[in-house]
Amino acid sequence: MRRTHGFSGCVLDWIQSYLVERTQFVRFNGHTSEVTSVTCGVPQGSVLGPVLFVMRTVDVIKLVEEVGFSVHAC
């Protein structure tokens, strides 16, 4: 994100803090699972999820084009 989109400093720290040290658990029929660390992805239903996906996709498309493949993305 720093190279492609120019994010640095506080903005980059804020985005990173949104994505790291997250946990999840499941509650069903009054039972709760253990808390588990989430090591990848973005929170489901989040406002930033689609934006972060598009930002990451731009990087992947550039990488694929650099090695000579043609990409079709809408």
PDB file of N, CA, C, O and CB in Angstrom:
ATOM      1  N   MET A   1       0.809  -1.190   0.000  1.00  0.00           N
ATOM      2  CA  MET A   1       0.000   0.000   0.000  1.00  0.00           C
ATOM      3  C   MET A   1       0.856   1.259   0.000  1.00  0.00           C
ATOM      4  O   MET A   1       0.445   2.315  -0.482  1.00  0.00           O
ATOM      5  CB  MET A   1      -0.922  -0.005   1.187  1.00  0.00           C
ATOM      6  N   ARG A   2       2.031   1.121   0.542  1.00  0.00           N
ATOM      7  CA  ARG A   2       2.929   2.275   0.571  1.00  0.00           C
ATOM      8  C   ARG A   2       3.373   2.630  -0.847  1.00  0.00           C
ATOM      9  O   ARG A   2       3.319   3.796  -1.239  1.00  0.00           O
ATOM     10  CB  ARG A   2       4.159   1.989   1.467  1.00  0.00           C
ATOM     11  N   ARG A   3       3.812   1.631  -1.620  1.00  0.00           N
ATOM     12  CA  ARG A   3       4.293   1.899  -2.979  1.00  0.00           C
ATOM     13  C   ARG A   3       3.165   2.242  -3.936  1.00  0.00           C
ATOM     14  O   ARG A   3       3.244   3.237  -4.656  1.00  0.00           O
ATOM     15  CB  ARG A   3       5.054   0.705  -3.505  1.00  0.00           C
ATOM     16  N   THR A   4       2.130   1.440  -3.952  1.00  0.00           N
ATOM     17  CA  THR A   4       1.069   1.601  -4.939  1.00  0.00           C
ATOM     18  C   THR A   4       0.177   2.797  -4.660  1.00  0.00           C
ATOM     19  O   THR A   4      -0.177   3.532  -5.581  1.00  0.00           O
ATOM     20  CB  THR A   4       0.234   0.362  -4.994  1.00  0.00           C
ATOM     21  N   HIS A   5      -0.190   3.001  -3.405  1.00  0.00           N
ATOM     22  CA  HIS A   5      -1.182   4.022  -3.078  1.00  0.00           C
ATOM     23  C   HIS A   5      -0.610   5.203  -2.295  1.00  0.00           C
ATOM     24  O   HIS A   5      -1.319   6.176  -2.043  1.00  0.00           O
ATOM     25  CB  HIS A   5      -2.296   3.401  -2.292  1.00  0.00           C
ATOM     26  N   GLY A   6       0.658   5.128  -1.912  1.00  0.00           N
ATOM     27  CA  GLY A   6       1.304   6.251  -1.238  1.00  0.00           C
ATOM     28  C   GLY A   6       0.955   6.417   0.232  1.00  0.00           C
ATOM     29  O   GLY A   6       1.186   7.483   0.801  1.00  0.00           O
ATOM     30  N   PHE A   7       0.403   5.385   0.856  1.00  0.00           N
ATOM     31  CA  PHE A   7       0.068   5.491   2.270  1.00  0.00           C
ATOM     32  C   PHE A   7       1.325   5.370   3.115  1.00  0.00           C
ATOM     33  O   PHE A   7       2.201   4.557   2.820  1.00  0.00           O
ATOM     34  CB  PHE A   7      -0.955   4.415   2.670  1.00  0.00           C
ATOM     35  N   SER A   8       1.415   6.166   4.152  1.00  0.00           N
ATOM     36  CA  SER A   8       2.536   6.072   5.080  1.00  0.00           C
ATOM     37  C   SER A   8       2.113   6.659   6.422  1.00  0.00           C
ATOM     38  O   SER A   8       1.016   7.201   6.561  1.00  0.00           O
ATOM     39  CB  SER A   8       3.792   6.808   4.521  1.00  0.00           C
ATOM     40  N   GLY A   9       2.982   6.543   7.387  1.00  0.00           N
ATOM     41  CA  GLY A   9       2.759   7.146   8.692  1.00  0.00           C
ATOM     42  C   GLY A   9       1.483   6.688   9.367  1.00  0.00           C
ATOM     43  O   GLY A   9       1.191   5.494   9.433  1.00  0.00           O
ATOM     44  N   CYS A  10       0.729   7.653   9.867  1.00  0.00           N
ATOM     45  CA  CYS A  10      -0.488   7.375  10.651  1.00  0.00           C
ATOM     46  C   CYS A  10      -1.526   6.604   9.855  1.00  0.00           C
ATOM     47  O   CYS A  10      -2.193   5.725  10.401  1.00  0.00           O
ATOM     48  CB  CYS A  10      -1.099   8.673  11.148  1.00  0.00           C
ATOM     49  N   VAL A  11      -1.674   6.919   8.570  1.00  0.00           N
ATOM     50  CA  VAL A  11      -2.684   6.248   7.756  1.00  0.00           C
ATOM     51  C   VAL A  11      -2.349   4.763   7.618  1.00  0.00           C
ATOM     52  O   VAL A  11      -3.214   3.905   7.798  1.00  0.00           O
ATOM     53  CB  VAL A  11      -2.787   6.910   6.363  1.00  0.00           C
ATOM     54  N   LEU A  12      -1.104   4.472   7.301  1.00  0.00           N
ATOM     55  CA  LEU A  12      -0.687   3.074   7.162  1.00  0.00           C
ATOM     56  C   LEU A  12      -0.812   2.342   8.496  1.00  0.00           C
ATOM     57  O   LEU A  12      -1.244   1.190   8.531  1.00  0.00           O
ATOM     58  CB  LEU A  12       0.762   2.990   6.642  1.00  0.00           C
ATOM     59  N   ASP A  13      -0.439   2.998   9.587  1.00  0.00           N
ATOM     60  CA  ASP A  13      -0.579   2.391  10.918  1.00  0.00           C
ATOM     61  C   ASP A  13      -2.040   2.102  11.230  1.00  0.00           C
ATOM     62  O   ASP A  13      -2.358   1.055  11.794  1.00  0.00           O
ATOM     63  CB  ASP A  13       0.017   3.309  11.999  1.00  0.00           C
ATOM     64  N   TRP A  14      -2.939   3.028  10.865  1.00  0.00           N
ATOM     65  CA  TRP A  14      -4.365   2.852  11.140  1.00  0.00           C
ATOM     66  C   TRP A  14      -4.920   1.659  10.376  1.00  0.00           C
ATOM     67  O   TRP A  14      -5.651   0.843  10.937  1.00  0.00           O
ATOM     68  CB  TRP A  14      -5.145   4.120  10.774  1.00  0.00           C
ATOM     69  N   ILE A  15      -4.570   1.556   9.084  1.00  0.00           N
ATOM     70  CA  ILE A  15      -5.048   0.430   8.279  1.00  0.00           C
ATOM     71  C   ILE A  15      -4.516  -0.882   8.841  1.00  0.00           C
ATOM     72  O   ILE A  15      -5.254  -1.861   8.951  1.00  0.00           O
ATOM     73  CB  ILE A  15      -4.625   0.593   6.803  1.00  0.00           C
ATOM     74  N   GLN A  16      -3.241  -0.900   9.194  1.00  0.00           N
ATOM     75  CA  GLN A  16      -2.649  -2.119   9.748  1.00  0.00           C
ATOM     76  C   GLN A  16      -3.330  -2.504  11.062  1.00  0.00           C
ATOM     77  O   GLN A  16      -3.579  -3.685  11.301  1.00  0.00           O
ATOM     78  CB  GLN A  16      -1.135  -1.931   9.969  1.00  0.00           C
ATOM     79  N   SER A  17      -3.630  -1.530  11.909  1.00  0.00           N
ATOM     80  CA  SER A  17      -4.263  -1.838  13.193  1.00  0.00           C
ATOM     81  C   SER A  17      -5.659  -2.435  13.000  1.00  0.00           C
ATOM     82  O   SER A  17      -6.150  -3.176  13.852  1.00  0.00           O
ATOM     83  CB  SER A  17      -4.350  -0.575  14.058  1.00  0.00           C
ATOM     84  N   TYR A  18      -6.280  -2.110  11.888  1.00  0.00           N
ATOM     85  CA  TYR A  18      -7.602  -2.642  11.562  1.00  0.00           C
ATOM     86  C   TYR A  18      -7.530  -4.120  11.176  1.00  0.00           C
ATOM     87  O   TYR A  18      -8.520  -4.843  11.292  1.00  0.00           O
ATOM     88  CB  TYR A  18      -8.231  -1.834  10.425  1.00  0.00           C
ATOM     89  N   LEU A  19      -6.358  -4.569  10.717  1.00  0.00           N
ATOM     90  CA  LEU A  19      -6.220  -5.912  10.166  1.00  0.00           C
ATOM     91  C   LEU A  19      -5.458  -6.894  11.052  1.00  0.00           C
ATOM     92  O   LEU A  19      -5.504  -8.098  10.795  1.00  0.00           O
ATOM     93  CB  LEU A  19      -5.545  -5.828   8.857  1.00  0.00           C
ATOM     94  N   VAL A  20      -4.766  -6.429  12.074  1.00  0.00           N
ATOM     95  CA  VAL A  20      -3.942  -7.331  12.895  1.00  0.00           C
ATOM     96  C   VAL A  20      -4.553  -7.523  14.281  1.00  0.00           C
ATOM     97  O   VAL A  20      -5.387  -6.738  14.734  1.00  0.00           O
ATOM     98  CB  VAL A  20      -2.506  -6.783  13.024  1.00  0.00           C
ATOM     99  N   GLU A  21      -4.110  -8.585  14.932  1.00  0.00           N
ATOM    100  CA  GLU A  21      -4.515  -8.921  16.300  1.00  0.00           C
ATOM    101  C   GLU A  21      -6.027  -9.014  16.460  1.00  0.00           C
ATOM    102  O   GLU A  21      -6.590  -8.541  17.447  1.00  0.00           O
ATOM    103  CB  GLU A  21      -3.969  -7.894  17.264  1.00  0.00           C
ATOM    104  N   ARG A  22      -6.687  -9.639  15.460  1.00  0.00           N
ATOM    105  CA  ARG A  22      -8.130  -9.852  15.538  1.00  0.00           C
ATOM    106  C   ARG A  22      -8.411 -11.266  16.039  1.00  0.00           C
ATOM    107  O   ARG A  22      -7.605 -12.178  15.854  1.00  0.00           O
ATOM    108  CB  ARG A  22      -8.799  -9.618  14.157  1.00  0.00           C
ATOM    109  N   THR A  23      -9.556 -11.426  16.669  1.00  0.00           N
ATOM    110  CA  THR A  23      -9.963 -12.735  17.172  1.00  0.00           C
ATOM    111  C   THR A  23     -11.409 -12.998  16.769  1.00  0.00           C
ATOM    112  O   THR A  23     -12.139 -12.098  16.353  1.00  0.00           O
ATOM    113  CB  THR A  23      -9.797 -12.817  18.715  1.00  0.00           C
ATOM    114  N   GLN A  24     -11.799 -14.268  16.909  1.00  0.00           N
ATOM    115  CA  GLN A  24     -13.185 -14.630  16.627  1.00  0.00           C
ATOM    116  C   GLN A  24     -13.596 -15.811  17.502  1.00  0.00           C
ATOM    117  O   GLN A  24     -12.760 -16.565  18.000  1.00  0.00           O
ATOM    118  CB  GLN A  24     -13.372 -14.971  15.125  1.00  0.00           C
ATOM    119  N   PHE A  25     -14.903 -15.944  17.669  1.00  0.00           N
ATOM    120  CA  PHE A  25     -15.455 -17.101  18.363  1.00  0.00           C
ATOM    121  C   PHE A  25     -16.848 -17.341  17.817  1.00  0.00           C
ATOM    122  O   PHE A  25     -17.414 -16.490  17.131  1.00  0.00           O
ATOM    123  CB  PHE A  25     -15.480 -16.890  19.914  1.00  0.00           C
ATOM    124  N   VAL A  26     -17.398 -18.509  18.127  1.00  0.00           N
ATOM    125  CA  VAL A  26     -18.730 -18.880  17.664  1.00  0.00           C
ATOM    126  C   VAL A  26     -19.612 -19.121  18.884  1.00  0.00           C
ATOM    127  O   VAL A  26     -19.202 -19.763  19.851  1.00  0.00           O
ATOM    128  CB  VAL A  26     -18.680 -20.145  16.746  1.00  0.00           C
ATOM    129  N   ARG A  27     -20.824 -18.596  18.819  1.00  0.00           N
ATOM    130  CA  ARG A  27     -21.810 -18.850  19.871  1.00  0.00           C
ATOM    131  C   ARG A  27     -23.020 -19.507  19.219  1.00  0.00           C
ATOM    132  O   ARG A  27     -23.607 -18.963  18.285  1.00  0.00           O
ATOM    133  CB  ARG A  27     -22.216 -17.524  20.622  1.00  0.00           C
ATOM    134  N   PHE A  28     -23.389 -20.695  19.728  1.00  0.00           N
ATOM    135  CA  PHE A  28     -24.508 -21.438  19.155  1.00  0.00           C
ATOM    136  C   PHE A  28     -25.228 -22.196  20.261  1.00  0.00           C
ATOM    137  O   PHE A  28     -24.594 -22.898  21.050  1.00  0.00           O
ATOM    138  CB  PHE A  28     -24.022 -22.412  18.047  1.00  0.00           C
ATOM    139  N   ASN A  29     -26.528 -22.059  20.321  1.00  0.00           N
ATOM    140  CA  ASN A  29     -27.351 -22.751  21.323  1.00  0.00           C
ATOM    141  C   ASN A  29     -26.816 -22.577  22.744  1.00  0.00           C
ATOM    142  O   ASN A  29     -26.788 -23.527  23.527  1.00  0.00           O
ATOM    143  CB  ASN A  29     -27.433 -24.233  20.992  1.00  0.00           C
ATOM    144  N   GLY A  30     -26.401 -21.378  23.061  1.00  0.00           N
ATOM    145  CA  GLY A  30     -25.920 -21.107  24.411  1.00  0.00           C
ATOM    146  C   GLY A  30     -24.508 -21.571  24.696  1.00  0.00           C
ATOM    147  O   GLY A  30     -24.020 -21.397  25.813  1.00  0.00           O
ATOM    148  N   HIS A  31     -23.842 -22.152  23.723  1.00  0.00           N
ATOM    149  CA  HIS A  31     -22.456 -22.600  23.889  1.00  0.00           C
ATOM    150  C   HIS A  31     -21.532 -21.661  23.124  1.00  0.00           C
ATOM    151  O   HIS A  31     -21.867 -21.191  22.037  1.00  0.00           O
ATOM    152  CB  HIS A  31     -22.277 -24.070  23.397  1.00  0.00           C
ATOM    153  N   THR A  32     -20.381 -21.399  23.698  1.00  0.00           N
ATOM    154  CA  THR A  32     -19.415 -20.502  23.076  1.00  0.00           C
ATOM    155  C   THR A  32     -18.099 -21.245  22.865  1.00  0.00           C
ATOM    156  O   THR A  32     -17.597 -21.912  23.770  1.00  0.00           O
ATOM    157  CB  THR A  32     -19.199 -19.231  23.943  1.00  0.00           C
ATOM    158  N   SER A  33     -17.549 -21.119  21.657  1.00  0.00           N
ATOM    159  CA  SER A  33     -16.269 -21.760  21.352  1.00  0.00           C
ATOM    160  C   SER A  33     -15.127 -20.967  21.985  1.00  0.00           C
ATOM    161  O   SER A  33     -15.324 -19.882  22.532  1.00  0.00           O
ATOM    162  CB  SER A  33     -16.065 -21.877  19.820  1.00  0.00           C
ATOM    163  N   GLU A  34     -13.948 -21.534  21.895  1.00  0.00           N
ATOM    164  CA  GLU A  34     -12.754 -20.810  22.348  1.00  0.00           C
ATOM    165  C   GLU A  34     -12.480 -19.657  21.388  1.00  0.00           C
ATOM    166  O   GLU A  34     -12.838 -19.709  20.212  1.00  0.00           O
ATOM    167  CB  GLU A  34     -11.516 -21.763  22.437  1.00  0.00           C
ATOM    168  N   VAL A  35     -11.849 -18.630  21.907  1.00  0.00           N
ATOM    169  CA  VAL A  35     -11.441 -17.502  21.075  1.00  0.00           C
ATOM    170  C   VAL A  35     -10.225 -17.933  20.264  1.00  0.00           C
ATOM    171  O   VAL A  35      -9.282 -18.513  20.802  1.00  0.00           O
ATOM    172  CB  VAL A  35     -11.125 -16.231  21.943  1.00  0.00           C
ATOM    173  N   THR A  36     -10.257 -17.643  18.959  1.00  0.00           N
ATOM    174  CA  THR A  36      -9.193 -18.025  18.035  1.00  0.00           C
ATOM    175  C   THR A  36      -8.657 -16.790  17.327  1.00  0.00           C
ATOM    176  O   THR A  36      -9.419 -15.884  16.988  1.00  0.00           O
ATOM    177  CB  THR A  36      -9.700 -19.061  17.009  1.00  0.00           C
ATOM    178  N   SER A  37      -7.368 -16.754  17.105  1.00  0.00           N
ATOM    179  CA  SER A  37      -6.767 -15.643  16.359  1.00  0.00           C
ATOM    180  C   SER A  37      -7.138 -15.735  14.891  1.00  0.00           C
ATOM    181  O   SER A  37      -7.210 -16.828  14.329  1.00  0.00           O
ATOM    182  CB  SER A  37      -5.234 -15.637  16.521  1.00  0.00           C
ATOM    183  N   VAL A  38      -7.373 -14.586  14.270  1.00  0.00           N
ATOM    184  CA  VAL A  38      -7.642 -14.502  12.839  1.00  0.00           C
ATOM    185  C   VAL A  38      -6.370 -13.958  12.197  1.00  0.00           C
ATOM    186  O   VAL A  38      -5.930 -12.854  12.515  1.00  0.00           O
ATOM    187  CB  VAL A  38      -8.903 -13.587  12.520  1.00  0.00           C
ATOM    188  N   THR A  39      -5.784 -14.739  11.293  1.00  0.00           N
ATOM    189  CA  THR A  39      -4.482 -14.361  10.737  1.00  0.00           C
ATOM    190  C   THR A  39      -4.543 -13.793   9.326  1.00  0.00           C
ATOM    191  O   THR A  39      -3.524 -13.341   8.803  1.00  0.00           O
ATOM    192  CB  THR A  39      -3.583 -15.543  10.739  1.00  0.00           C
ATOM    193  N   CYS A  40      -5.724 -13.806   8.697  1.00  0.00           N
ATOM    194  CA  CYS A  40      -5.819 -13.251   7.344  1.00  0.00           C
ATOM    195  C   CYS A  40      -7.240 -12.780   7.076  1.00  0.00           C
ATOM    196  O   CYS A  40      -8.173 -13.132   7.798  1.00  0.00           O
ATOM    197  CB  CYS A  40      -5.390 -14.296   6.287  1.00  0.00           C
ATOM    198  N   GLY A  41      -7.387 -11.994   6.046  1.00  0.00           N
ATOM    199  CA  GLY A  41      -8.700 -11.503   5.661  1.00  0.00           C
ATOM    200  C   GLY A  41      -9.075 -10.210   6.340  1.00  0.00           C
ATOM    201  O   GLY A  41      -8.306  -9.654   7.125  1.00  0.00           O
ATOM    202  N   VAL A  42     -10.263  -9.739   6.028  1.00  0.00           N
ATOM    203  CA  VAL A  42     -10.810  -8.530   6.651  1.00  0.00           C
ATOM    204  C   VAL A  42     -12.118  -8.905   7.330  1.00  0.00           C
ATOM    205  O   VAL A  42     -12.752  -9.890   6.952  1.00  0.00           O
ATOM    206  CB  VAL A  42     -11.028  -7.382   5.597  1.00  0.00           C
ATOM    207  N   PRO A  43     -12.528  -8.129   8.328  1.00  0.00           N
ATOM    208  CA  PRO A  43     -13.782  -8.447   9.012  1.00  0.00           C
ATOM    209  C   PRO A  43     -14.962  -8.485   8.043  1.00  0.00           C
ATOM    210  O   PRO A  43     -15.126  -7.586   7.219  1.00  0.00           O
ATOM    211  CB  PRO A  43     -14.052  -7.427  10.115  1.00  0.00           C
ATOM    212  N   GLN A  44     -15.776  -9.525   8.146  1.00  0.00           N
ATOM    213  CA  GLN A  44     -16.953  -9.645   7.280  1.00  0.00           C
ATOM    214  C   GLN A  44     -17.922  -8.508   7.568  1.00  0.00           C
ATOM    215  O   GLN A  44     -18.140  -8.132   8.720  1.00  0.00           O
ATOM    216  CB  GLN A  44     -17.652 -11.014   7.480  1.00  0.00           C
ATOM    217  N   GLY A  45     -18.496  -7.972   6.500  1.00  0.00           N
ATOM    218  CA  GLY A  45     -19.470  -6.903   6.651  1.00  0.00           C
ATOM    219  C   GLY A  45     -18.860  -5.559   6.950  1.00  0.00           C
ATOM    220  O   GLY A  45     -19.578  -4.598   7.227  1.00  0.00           O
ATOM    221  N   SER A  46     -17.551  -5.475   6.899  1.00  0.00           N
ATOM    222  CA  SER A  46     -16.899  -4.209   7.219  1.00  0.00           C
ATOM    223  C   SER A  46     -17.012  -3.231   6.063  1.00  0.00           C
ATOM    224  O   SER A  46     -17.134  -3.632   4.906  1.00  0.00           O
ATOM    225  CB  SER A  46     -15.433  -4.437   7.570  1.00  0.00           C
ATOM    226  N   VAL A  47     -16.971  -1.965   6.381  1.00  0.00           N
ATOM    227  CA  VAL A  47     -17.018  -0.922   5.368  1.00  0.00           C
ATOM    228  C   VAL A  47     -15.722  -0.913   4.567  1.00  0.00           C
ATOM    229  O   VAL A  47     -15.741  -0.674   3.359  1.00  0.00           O
ATOM    230  CB  VAL A  47     -17.264   0.451   6.012  1.00  0.00           C
ATOM    231  N   LEU A  48     -14.615  -1.167   5.221  1.00  0.00           N
ATOM    232  CA  LEU A  48     -13.318  -1.125   4.535  1.00  0.00           C
ATOM    233  C   LEU A  48     -13.021  -2.370   3.723  1.00  0.00           C
ATOM    234  O   LEU A  48     -12.136  -2.336   2.868  1.00  0.00           O
ATOM    235  CB  LEU A  48     -12.224  -0.923   5.534  1.00  0.00           C
ATOM    236  N   GLY A  49     -13.721  -3.462   3.953  1.00  0.00           N
ATOM    237  CA  GLY A  49     -13.449  -4.714   3.252  1.00  0.00           C
ATOM    238  C   GLY A  49     -13.397  -4.578   1.746  1.00  0.00           C
ATOM    239  O   GLY A  49     -12.392  -4.961   1.147  1.00  0.00           O
ATOM    240  N   PRO A  50     -14.436  -4.048   1.096  1.00  0.00           N
ATOM    241  CA  PRO A  50     -14.407  -3.907  -0.361  1.00  0.00           C
ATOM    242  C   PRO A  50     -13.307  -2.966  -0.851  1.00  0.00           C
ATOM    243  O   PRO A  50     -12.695  -3.210  -1.891  1.00  0.00           O
ATOM    244  CB  PRO A  50     -15.744  -3.411  -0.850  1.00  0.00           C
ATOM    245  N   VAL A  51     -13.059  -1.898  -0.105  1.00  0.00           N
ATOM    246  CA  VAL A  51     -12.004  -0.947  -0.495  1.00  0.00           C
ATOM    247  C   VAL A  51     -10.643  -1.614  -0.435  1.00  0.00           C
ATOM    248  O   VAL A  51      -9.838  -1.475  -1.356  1.00  0.00           O
ATOM    249  CB  VAL A  51     -12.022   0.302   0.416  1.00  0.00           C
ATOM    250  N   LEU A  52     -10.380  -2.340   0.646  1.00  0.00           N
ATOM    251  CA  LEU A  52      -9.093  -3.032   0.777  1.00  0.00           C
ATOM    252  C   LEU A  52      -8.944  -4.121  -0.283  1.00  0.00           C
ATOM    253  O   LEU A  52      -7.840  -4.353  -0.776  1.00  0.00           O
ATOM    254  CB  LEU A  52      -8.954  -3.643   2.180  1.00  0.00           C
ATOM    255  N   PHE A  53     -10.034  -4.787  -0.638  1.00  0.00           N
ATOM    256  CA  PHE A  53      -9.986  -5.803  -1.691  1.00  0.00           C
ATOM    257  C   PHE A  53      -9.574  -5.181  -3.024  1.00  0.00           C
ATOM    258  O   PHE A  53      -8.700  -5.708  -3.710  1.00  0.00           O
ATOM    259  CB  PHE A  53     -11.352  -6.501  -1.830  1.00  0.00           C
ATOM    260  N   VAL A  54     -10.188  -4.083  -3.385  1.00  0.00           N
ATOM    261  CA  VAL A  54      -9.858  -3.412  -4.648  1.00  0.00           C
ATOM    262  C   VAL A  54      -8.411  -2.929  -4.630  1.00  0.00           C
ATOM    263  O   VAL A  54      -7.699  -3.057  -5.627  1.00  0.00           O
ATOM    264  CB  VAL A  54     -10.815  -2.225  -4.902  1.00  0.00           C
ATOM    265  N   MET A  55      -7.981  -2.381  -3.510  1.00  0.00           N
ATOM    266  CA  MET A  55      -6.596  -1.903  -3.418  1.00  0.00           C
ATOM    267  C   MET A  55      -5.611  -3.049  -3.589  1.00  0.00           C
ATOM    268  O   MET A  55      -4.589  -2.883  -4.255  1.00  0.00           O
ATOM    269  CB  MET A  55      -6.355  -1.203  -2.075  1.00  0.00           C
ATOM    270  N   ARG A  56      -5.888  -4.183  -3.014  1.00  0.00           N
ATOM    271  CA  ARG A  56      -5.008  -5.350  -3.137  1.00  0.00           C
ATOM    272  C   ARG A  56      -5.048  -5.912  -4.548  1.00  0.00           C
ATOM    273  O   ARG A  56      -4.022  -6.334  -5.081  1.00  0.00           O
ATOM    274  CB  ARG A  56      -5.405  -6.436  -2.128  1.00  0.00           C
ATOM    275  N   THR A  57      -6.219  -5.920  -5.151  1.00  0.00           N
ATOM    276  CA  THR A  57      -6.378  -6.441  -6.505  1.00  0.00           C
ATOM    277  C   THR A  57      -5.553  -5.645  -7.503  1.00  0.00           C
ATOM    278  O   THR A  57      -4.987  -6.216  -8.436  1.00  0.00           O
ATOM    279  CB  THR A  57      -7.845  -6.423  -6.912  1.00  0.00           C
ATOM    280  N   VAL A  58      -5.480  -4.343  -7.316  1.00  0.00           N
ATOM    281  CA  VAL A  58      -4.671  -3.506  -8.201  1.00  0.00           C
ATOM    282  C   VAL A  58      -3.221  -3.981  -8.199  1.00  0.00           C
ATOM    283  O   VAL A  58      -2.592  -4.067  -9.254  1.00  0.00           O
ATOM    284  CB  VAL A  58      -4.752  -2.024  -7.773  1.00  0.00           C
ATOM    285  N   ASP A  59      -2.691  -4.288  -7.016  1.00  0.00           N
ATOM    286  CA  ASP A  59      -1.313  -4.779  -6.910  1.00  0.00           C
ATOM    287  C   ASP A  59      -1.139  -6.113  -7.624  1.00  0.00           C
ATOM    288  O   ASP A  59      -0.144  -6.319  -8.318  1.00  0.00           O
ATOM    289  CB  ASP A  59      -0.911  -4.920  -5.444  1.00  0.00           C
ATOM    290  N   VAL A  60      -2.087  -7.008  -7.462  1.00  0.00           N
ATOM    291  CA  VAL A  60      -1.997  -8.329  -8.086  1.00  0.00           C
ATOM    292  C   VAL A  60      -2.071  -8.211  -9.610  1.00  0.00           C
ATOM    293  O   VAL A  60      -1.316  -8.875 -10.320  1.00  0.00           O
ATOM    294  CB  VAL A  60      -3.122  -9.249  -7.566  1.00  0.00           C
ATOM    295  N   ILE A  61      -2.968  -7.376 -10.108  1.00  0.00           N
ATOM    296  CA  ILE A  61      -3.100  -7.179 -11.558  1.00  0.00           C
ATOM    297  C   ILE A  61      -1.797  -6.639 -12.136  1.00  0.00           C
ATOM    298  O   ILE A  61      -1.344  -7.104 -13.182  1.00  0.00           O
ATOM    299  CB  ILE A  61      -4.270  -6.212 -11.878  1.00  0.00           C
ATOM    300  N   LYS A  62      -1.197  -5.671 -11.471  1.00  0.00           N
ATOM    301  CA  LYS A  62       0.082  -5.124 -11.948  1.00  0.00           C
ATOM    302  C   LYS A  62       1.163  -6.198 -11.987  1.00  0.00           C
ATOM    303  O   LYS A  62       1.939  -6.266 -12.940  1.00  0.00           O
ATOM    304  CB  LYS A  62       0.536  -3.961 -11.052  1.00  0.00           C
ATOM    305  N   LEU A  63       1.214  -7.030 -10.964  1.00  0.00           N
ATOM    306  CA  LEU A  63       2.211  -8.100 -10.909  1.00  0.00           C
ATOM    307  C   LEU A  63       2.010  -9.086 -12.045  1.00  0.00           C
ATOM    308  O   LEU A  63       2.978  -9.484 -12.694  1.00  0.00           O
ATOM    309  CB  LEU A  63       2.146  -8.827  -9.567  1.00  0.00           C
ATOM    310  N   VAL A  64       0.772  -9.487 -12.295  1.00  0.00           N
ATOM    311  CA  VAL A  64       0.471 -10.433 -13.369  1.00  0.00           C
ATOM    312  C   VAL A  64       0.840  -9.837 -14.726  1.00  0.00           C
ATOM    313  O   VAL A  64       1.396 -10.531 -15.577  1.00  0.00           O
ATOM    314  CB  VAL A  64      -1.021 -10.824 -13.345  1.00  0.00           C
ATOM    315  N   GLU A  65       0.535  -8.560 -14.932  1.00  0.00           N
ATOM    316  CA  GLU A  65       0.877  -7.911 -16.200  1.00  0.00           C
ATOM    317  C   GLU A  65       2.392  -7.789 -16.387  1.00  0.00           C
ATOM    318  O   GLU A  65       2.891  -7.884 -17.508  1.00  0.00           O
ATOM    319  CB  GLU A  65       0.232  -6.526 -16.272  1.00  0.00           C
ATOM    320  N   GLU A  66       3.123  -7.578 -15.281  1.00  0.00           N
ATOM    321  CA  GLU A  66       4.584  -7.464 -15.354  1.00  0.00           C
ATOM    322  C   GLU A  66       5.243  -8.740 -15.845  1.00  0.00           C
ATOM    323  O   GLU A  66       6.313  -8.676 -16.450  1.00  0.00           O
ATOM    324  CB  GLU A  66       5.144  -7.101 -13.999  1.00  0.00           C
ATOM    325  N   VAL A  67       4.638  -9.900 -15.605  1.00  0.00           N
ATOM    326  CA  VAL A  67       5.224 -11.159 -16.064  1.00  0.00           C
ATOM    327  C   VAL A  67       4.687 -11.569 -17.419  1.00  0.00           C
ATOM    328  O   VAL A  67       4.977 -12.666 -17.897  1.00  0.00           O
ATOM    329  CB  VAL A  67       4.964 -12.258 -15.059  1.00  0.00           C
ATOM    330  N   GLY A  68       3.891 -10.681 -18.055  1.00  0.00           N
ATOM    331  CA  GLY A  68       3.509 -10.901 -19.450  1.00  0.00           C
ATOM    332  C   GLY A  68       2.127 -11.464 -19.711  1.00  0.00           C
ATOM    333  O   GLY A  68       1.801 -11.787 -20.853  1.00  0.00           O
ATOM    334  N   PHE A  69       1.311 -11.589 -18.680  1.00  0.00           N
ATOM    335  CA  PHE A  69      -0.041 -12.101 -18.894  1.00  0.00           C
ATOM    336  C   PHE A  69      -1.018 -10.948 -19.115  1.00  0.00           C
ATOM    337  O   PHE A  69      -0.804  -9.829 -18.649  1.00  0.00           O
ATOM    338  CB  PHE A  69      -0.491 -12.963 -17.696  1.00  0.00           C
ATOM    339  N   SER A  70      -2.085 -11.251 -19.833  1.00  0.00           N
ATOM    340  CA  SER A  70      -3.144 -10.280 -20.064  1.00  0.00           C
ATOM    341  C   SER A  70      -4.228 -10.470 -19.009  1.00  0.00           C
ATOM    342  O   SER A  70      -4.626 -11.597 -18.713  1.00  0.00           O
ATOM    343  CB  SER A  70      -3.732 -10.423 -21.497  1.00  0.00           C
ATOM    344  N   VAL A  71      -4.698  -9.369 -18.447  1.00  0.00           N
ATOM    345  CA  VAL A  71      -5.684  -9.431 -17.393  1.00  0.00           C
ATOM    346  C   VAL A  71      -6.962  -8.726 -17.829  1.00  0.00           C
ATOM    347  O   VAL A  71      -6.928  -7.633 -18.394  1.00  0.00           O
ATOM    348  CB  VAL A  71      -5.136  -8.811 -16.108  1.00  0.00           C
ATOM    349  N   HIS A  72      -8.082  -9.374 -17.556  1.00  0.00           N
ATOM    350  CA  HIS A  72      -9.379  -8.738 -17.785  1.00  0.00           C
ATOM    351  C   HIS A  72     -10.070  -8.613 -16.434  1.00  0.00           C
ATOM    352  O   HIS A  72     -10.436  -9.615 -15.821  1.00  0.00           O
ATOM    353  CB  HIS A  72     -10.259  -9.558 -18.806  1.00  0.00           C
ATOM    354  N   ALA A  73     -10.247  -7.383 -15.975  1.00  0.00           N
ATOM    355  CA  ALA A  73     -10.918  -7.152 -14.707  1.00  0.00           C
ATOM    356  C   ALA A  73     -11.840  -5.962 -14.843  1.00  0.00           C
ATOM    357  O   ALA A  73     -11.446  -4.917 -15.361  1.00  0.00           O
ATOM    358  CB  ALA A  73      -9.903  -6.930 -13.572  1.00  0.00           C
ATOM    359  N   CYS A  74     -13.065  -6.117 -14.379  1.00  0.00           N
ATOM    360  CA  CYS A  74     -14.056  -5.030 -14.460  1.00  0.00           C
ATOM    361  C   CYS A  74     -14.282  -4.426 -13.106  1.00  0.00           C
ATOM    362  O   CYS A  74     -15.080  -3.498 -12.970  1.00  0.00           O
ATOM    363  CB  CYS A  74     -15.382  -5.532 -15.032  1.00  0.00           C
TER     364      CYS A  74
END
